[in-house]
Amino acid sequence: MPEAVRIRRMFSTVAPRYDQLNRVLSLGIDRAWRRTLAKSLAAKTTDRILDLCCGTGDLALELSLNAHCIGTDFTWEMLTRARRKSKEVPWAAADTLQLPFLSGTFDGATIAFGLRNLENMHEGLKEIKRVLRDDGVLAILEFSHPTNPIFRIIYQLYLKLFLPILGHLLSQRGGAYRYLAESIIDFPQPEKVIEMLHEAGFSRTSFRHLSGGIVAIHTARA
């Protein structure tokens, strides 16, 4: 089974409890992370923002407070829940590797906890750059690697041992949360993500850690 098909099916199964699980497994910090990402974009009311892999729409809703935002995801069950939250925000079913938009359409783009789920991250970044105008900004929120060695060990134990158990107890989908743990551990260090952004044609790249390195925000210009 192609990786993209497997990922789509997996997120379809967890969609009904996705928001509740995010709150529990992150101790509610995920909301603050998304707000910080939205602020880092510094969007104006006239800006057109594309929120990729939008899931149930939390980040797109935050972005829509200050700009015109479109949320896209390739999992219909996620978009259904996003639409229940807001009928004002445009939602579209779309694969980030083949976006249905003209080149240079958007002033900014965001992707929160979705980059590592793309079947090909390099091609995904190139496609995101294509739909951004010249000097458009990309902001990525993604799990990272704690900078403190002791905290890193504790965090990896949580991911490997406790996260799948909690996921199973709360949603009966332990396999999905084993994938989550593995994808977080295998995700590149921020310096490598910056390298990938340059390879995709972005410039003026930077990153910063949040919550001791549990997540990182990467920004770049098209």
C-alpha positions as CSV (number, residue, x, y, z in Angstrom):
1,M,0.0,0.0,0.0
2,P,1.4,3.4,-0.9
3,E,2.5,5.5,2.1
4,A,0.1,8.3,1.3
5,V,-2.9,5.9,1.2
6,R,-1.8,4.4,4.6
7,I,-1.4,7.9,6.2
8,R,-4.8,9.0,4.9
9,R,-6.6,5.9,6.2
10,M,-4.8,6.3,9.6
11,F,-5.9,9.9,10.0
12,S,-9.4,9.0,8.9
13,T,-9.7,6.6,11.8
14,V,-8.4,9.0,14.5
15,A,-10.4,12.0,13.2
16,P,-13.4,11.6,15.6
17,R,-11.1,11.9,18.7
18,Y,-8.3,13.9,17.1
19,D,-8.9,17.2,19.0
20,Q,-9.4,15.5,22.4
21,L,-6.3,13.4,22.0
22,N,-4.2,16.4,21.0
23,R,-5.3,18.3,24.2
24,V,-4.6,15.3,26.5
25,L,-1.4,14.1,24.9
26,S,0.1,17.6,24.8
27,L,-1.3,18.7,28.1
28,G,-3.1,21.4,26.2
29,I,0.1,23.1,25.1
30,D,-0.6,22.5,21.4
31,R,-3.0,25.5,21.3
32,A,-0.3,27.8,22.5
33,W,2.1,26.4,19.9
34,R,-0.4,27.1,17.1
35,R,-1.0,30.7,18.3
36,T,2.8,31.3,18.4
37,L,3.0,30.0,14.8
38,A,0.2,32.2,13.7
39,K,1.9,35.3,15.2
40,S,5.3,34.4,13.6
41,L,3.6,34.8,10.2
42,A,2.8,38.4,11.0
43,A,-0.1,38.3,8.4
44,K,-2.0,41.4,7.4
45,T,-5.7,41.6,6.8
46,T,-5.2,41.7,3.1
47,D,-2.9,38.7,3.0
48,R,-3.9,35.3,1.5
49,I,-2.7,32.5,3.7
50,L,-2.7,28.8,2.9
51,D,-2.8,26.4,5.8
52,L,-1.6,23.0,4.6
53,C,-2.5,19.6,6.3
54,C,-5.0,21.6,8.3
55,G,-6.5,18.7,10.0
56,T,-9.6,19.8,12.0
57,G,-8.8,23.4,11.3
58,D,-7.5,24.9,14.6
59,L,-4.6,26.8,13.0
60,A,-6.6,28.0,10.0
61,L,-9.2,29.4,12.4
62,E,-6.5,31.2,14.3
63,L,-5.0,32.6,11.1
64,S,-8.4,33.7,9.8
65,L,-8.7,36.2,12.7
66,N,-6.1,38.4,10.9
67,A,-6.0,37.4,7.3
68,H,-7.9,35.5,4.5
69,C,-7.0,31.8,5.1
70,I,-7.8,28.7,3.1
71,G,-7.3,25.3,4.9
72,T,-6.4,22.2,2.9
73,D,-6.1,18.6,3.9
74,F,-6.2,15.3,2.0
75,T,-8.3,13.5,4.7
76,W,-12.0,14.1,4.1
77,E,-12.9,13.1,7.7
78,M,-10.6,15.8,9.1
79,L,-12.1,18.5,6.8
80,T,-15.6,17.5,7.8
81,R,-14.8,18.4,11.4
82,A,-13.1,21.6,10.3
83,R,-16.3,22.6,8.5
84,R,-18.3,22.0,11.6
85,K,-16.1,24.6,13.4
86,S,-16.5,27.3,10.8
87,K,-18.4,27.7,7.5
88,E,-16.7,31.1,7.0
89,V,-13.2,29.6,6.4
90,P,-12.8,28.0,2.9
91,W,-11.8,24.3,3.3
92,A,-10.4,22.3,0.4
93,A,-9.5,18.7,-0.1
94,A,-6.0,18.8,-1.6
95,D,-2.7,16.8,-1.5
96,T,0.2,19.1,-0.6
97,L,2.3,17.4,-3.2
98,Q,-0.1,18.5,-6.0
99,L,-1.9,21.7,-4.9
100,P,-4.8,22.9,-7.1
101,F,-3.7,26.6,-7.1
102,L,-1.9,28.7,-9.6
103,S,1.8,29.7,-8.9
104,G,2.3,32.8,-6.8
105,T,-1.2,32.7,-5.4
106,F,-0.5,33.1,-1.7
107,D,1.3,35.7,0.5
108,G,2.0,33.1,3.2
109,A,1.7,29.4,4.0
110,T,1.7,27.3,7.2
111,I,1.9,23.7,8.0
112,A,1.6,22.4,11.5
113,F,2.5,18.9,12.4
114,G,2.1,17.8,8.8
115,L,5.5,18.1,7.1
116,R,6.7,14.7,8.5
117,N,3.5,13.0,7.1
118,L,4.2,14.0,3.5
119,E,5.1,11.1,1.3
120,N,8.0,13.2,-0.1
121,M,9.0,16.2,2.1
122,H,11.4,17.6,-0.6
123,E,8.7,17.6,-3.3
124,G,6.2,19.0,-0.8
125,L,8.4,22.0,0.0
126,K,8.9,22.7,-3.7
127,E,5.2,22.6,-4.3
128,I,4.6,25.0,-1.4
129,K,7.2,27.4,-2.8
130,R,5.5,27.3,-6.2
131,V,2.2,28.6,-4.8
132,L,3.8,31.4,-2.8
133,R,4.4,34.8,-4.3
134,D,8.0,36.1,-4.5
135,D,9.2,36.8,-0.9
136,G,6.1,35.0,0.5
137,V,6.7,33.5,3.9
138,L,6.4,29.8,5.0
139,A,6.0,28.9,8.6
140,I,6.4,25.3,9.8
141,L,5.4,24.0,13.2
142,E,6.8,20.5,13.8
143,F,7.9,18.2,16.5
144,S,11.6,18.4,17.2
145,H,14.3,17.1,19.6
146,P,14.7,18.4,23.1
147,T,18.0,20.2,23.6
148,N,18.6,19.0,27.1
149,P,20.1,15.4,27.0
150,I,18.3,14.2,30.1
151,F,15.0,15.7,29.0
152,R,15.5,14.1,25.5
153,I,15.8,10.6,27.1
154,I,12.7,11.2,29.2
155,Y,10.8,12.5,26.2
156,Q,11.8,9.6,23.9
157,L,10.7,7.1,26.6
158,Y,7.3,8.9,26.7
159,L,7.0,8.7,22.9
160,K,8.1,5.0,22.7
161,L,6.3,3.6,25.8
162,F,3.5,5.7,27.0
163,L,2.2,7.6,23.9
164,P,1.0,4.4,22.1
165,I,-0.6,3.1,25.4
166,L,-2.4,6.4,26.0
167,G,-3.5,6.5,22.3
168,H,-5.0,3.0,22.6
169,L,-6.8,3.7,25.9
170,L,-8.3,6.9,24.6
171,S,-9.1,6.0,21.0
172,Q,-8.5,2.3,20.5
173,R,-6.0,3.3,17.8
174,G,-2.6,2.5,19.4
175,G,-1.1,1.7,16.0
176,A,-1.7,5.3,14.9
177,Y,0.1,6.6,17.9
178,R,3.0,4.2,17.4
179,Y,3.4,5.8,14.0
180,L,3.2,9.2,15.6
181,A,6.0,8.3,18.0
182,E,8.2,6.8,15.3
183,S,7.7,9.8,12.9
184,I,8.6,12.3,15.7
185,I,11.8,10.4,16.6
186,D,12.8,10.0,12.9
187,F,12.1,13.6,12.0
188,P,15.2,15.5,11.0
189,Q,17.0,18.0,13.4
190,P,16.1,21.6,12.7
191,E,19.4,22.2,10.9
192,K,18.5,19.5,8.4
193,V,15.0,21.0,7.9
194,I,16.7,24.4,7.1
195,E,18.9,22.5,4.6
196,M,15.9,21.0,3.0
197,L,14.2,24.5,2.7
198,H,17.3,25.8,0.9
199,E,17.3,22.9,-1.4
200,A,13.7,23.7,-2.3
201,G,14.6,27.2,-3.2
202,F,13.7,29.1,0.0
203,S,15.9,31.7,1.6
204,R,16.2,33.8,4.8
205,T,15.5,30.7,6.8
206,S,15.5,30.4,10.6
207,F,14.2,28.2,13.4
208,R,13.5,28.5,17.1
209,H,12.6,25.9,19.7
210,L,9.6,26.0,21.9
211,S,8.9,24.0,25.2
212,G,12.5,22.9,25.6
213,G,12.8,21.6,22.0
214,I,9.7,19.5,22.0
215,V,8.6,21.5,18.9
216,A,10.3,24.0,16.6
217,I,9.0,26.8,14.4
218,H,10.9,27.1,11.0
219,T,10.4,30.1,8.8
220,A,11.6,30.8,5.3
221,R,11.0,33.2,2.4
222,A,10.1,32.1,-1.1
